[in-house]
Amino acid sequence: MLRHEFQPGRLVAGVFLALGGAIYAGDAGGLWETPWFAVIPVVTGGLCLAGAVGALTRGIRRRRAVTSGKAPNEAQLNAPGT
């Protein structure tokens, strides 16, 4: 049994933030040369994609709750982090 529900938007955000960290770590370790501004599009694009994935996930879960006959609780739908 899961302790919490799976949130793919947070997974996407974490992957892109880890990618940004890996880019800077490779530069600091001397593996490659990275301009100071290179991580900005990676992080910004990742956060935008994570927001889109989170909105899509919320829409799918809301639609699934309505079509399954279970009326979604308005407090649950508007709670942050769901």
Number of C-alpha atoms within 10 A of each C-alpha: 3 5 5 6 7 11 15 15 21 15 14 19 22 16 15 20 18 13 16 18 14 13 18 19 14 13 15 12 9 10 10 11 12 15 8 9 8 12 19 11 11 15 20 14 14 21 20 14 16 22 17 13 19 21 14 14 17 16 13 12 15 15 12 14 14 12 10 9 8 9 11 15 10 8 8 10 14 9 8 7 9 14
